[in-house]
Amino acid sequence: MAYILPGPKTSERLHAGKTLFRHGLNYDEDAVASAARGFIPPAQIILDRAEGDYVWDLDGNRYIDFQNGWATNPLGNCHPEVLQSVQDAHQRYGYHWEHPLRFELAEKLADIMPGKQLPRFTFEVSGTEAVESAVHTALCYKKRRYIISFTSSFHGAGMGTKVISGYTSEHNLYMEPWGAAVIKAPYPYSQNIPADMTPEQYVNYCLWYLESHIPEYIVPAENIAAILVEPGLAEGGNWIPSVDFIQGIRRICNENDWLMIVDEVLTGLGRTGKMWGIDHYDVIPDMMVVGKNLSGGVEPCAGVAARDEILGDNPRASAGSTFAGTPAGCAAGLKTLEIFKRDNVVEQAAELAEIAQSRMADWPKKYAIVSDVRCLGLLMGISFTHPDKTQFGDDYDDSYVARTVRNEMLVNGVWAICDTEPTVRMYPALNMDKQIFVEALDIIEAAIQTVEKGAPLVGDYPAIPSGVTGF
Ligand SMILES: Cc1ncc(COP(=O)(O)O)c(C=O)c1O
């Protein structure tokens, strides 16, 4: 039996949010607009509790968690050992900067960095801060003013990371001048390939843009400090770059004396079925940004790892807000790494990924609405389209199909992510129970079948029940 969402308690909370939160004033209007676009209002759930592979909403509905706190729970929700370690750290240290756990965690991280070649670490609270810190460090180290980042990338929501991220021009409205030192290059993935180019040609074009077009026409090579790249375009749709692209970036950085900074906030710590996303590419970066999973799903912990000289001898670079590397955050990170090793968590993720890959591989052939599937480990994405877009008129966008499938998954008990892109993104815990994982895949495939058979996408959704709004 599919859930009827939102249940009354969830609905009440959503209503309360109208006067409390950002966008509250547009709430009703947006809900009606989303409904008209095929987005069952509201697709939000509000949690009553979370445990292991499941979450429950305020109305008692249970969901398999493929949303994963926006990919922050490598060990499932509220892992008891991580909780205990966090509680112990709170009890012992409260909050002080000068605690020993930051030394222990930095040592452990140095040990698992690619090729053990990024031995220094600086702590930050969030991925956003860590990316800003990495960029600042790179500029100061190189004594240069520009960096290169990519379209469709996401590096955070601070002032710096907003302009570094590859948002659309509309997203960065009113902030355009703040991005003056960021050069945006195209990131190759299958849905942005210009007509008539093969994927390989597009990768070559993107590499040519980096090594020839930018230095020749935009900024001289000797003014550029670094390329910042996600080895897996995470928030941009879980797109997986080719080996040629990532190795090409390493080569171009070497040839131009630029630093290669990889943002592993989302791809790091086992998400891709290896410890680091970059491990799939046989490339060692100069700097790496980590976050999310390092929290053990409980307590924020993030930072930047770098080659010895970049962090060790860089007097101008500074960073670290009050709560960077809290005792509890470091305890969560330490316990997470301990469990990773003890329980072979990364290997477990790779095993689950194999199940997903073999199950999903033929979905683009089997279902007309599925345009692409991809899994690099448990960085999983399904992109959607519609074989007959014309019937929906000018208002149509592929993201409506994705949202409808995501909603269909939700009402049948699987919670995943669909933002504005035509993709459902999924981040199961790395150690999810196999049976539960397969059950979720069954629900996902059934949701695709329902929408394929003609679930309404635009316009003719049932009216929003009175008093129930949201989006
Ligand atoms: C690749 C990447 N970098 C940075 C960030 C920002 O991290 P945070 O939200 O912890 O500030 C994110 C968040 O989703 C991310 O996916």
The ligand as an SDF file (V2000), in Angstrom:
LIG
                    3D

 16 16  0  0  0  0  0  0  0  0999 V2000
   31.4220   17.9390   -3.6890 C   0  0  0  0  0  0  0  0  0  0  0  0
   30.9540   18.8070   -2.5570 C   0  0  0  0  0  0  0  0  0  0  0  0
   31.7710   19.7460   -2.0640 N   0  0  0  0  0  0  0  0  0  0  0  0
   31.4110   20.5340   -1.0410 C   0  0  0  0  0  0  0  0  0  0  0  0
   30.1550   20.4340   -0.4850 C   0  0  0  0  0  0  0  0  0  0  0  0
   29.7590   21.3210    0.6500 C   0  0  0  0  0  0  0  0  0  0  0  0
   29.7930   20.6150    1.8300 O   0  0  0  0  0  0  0  0  0  0  0  0
   28.9270   21.0930    3.0950 P   0  0  0  0  0  0  0  0  0  0  0  0
   27.5010   21.0340    2.6830 O   0  0  0  0  0  0  0  0  0  0  0  0
   29.3090   20.1520    4.1870 O   0  0  0  0  0  0  0  0  0  0  0  0
   29.3340   22.4880    3.4070 O   0  0  0  0  0  0  0  0  0  0  0  0
   29.2700   19.4760   -0.9670 C   0  0  0  0  0  0  0  0  0  0  0  0
   27.9170   19.3520   -0.3970 C   0  0  0  0  0  0  0  0  0  0  0  0
   27.0490   18.7160   -0.9010 O   0  0  0  0  0  0  0  0  0  0  0  0
   29.6690   18.6400   -2.0400 C   0  0  0  0  0  0  0  0  0  0  0  0
   28.8570   17.7170   -2.5480 O   0  0  0  0  0  0  0  0  0  0  0  0
  1  2  1  0
  2  3  1  0
  2 15  2  0
  3  4  2  0
  4  5  1  0
  5  6  1  0
  5 12  2  0
  6  7  1  0
  7  8  1  0
  8  9  2  0
  8 10  1  0
  8 11  1  0
 12 13  1  0
 12 15  1  0
 13 14  2  0
 15 16  1  0
M  END
$$$$
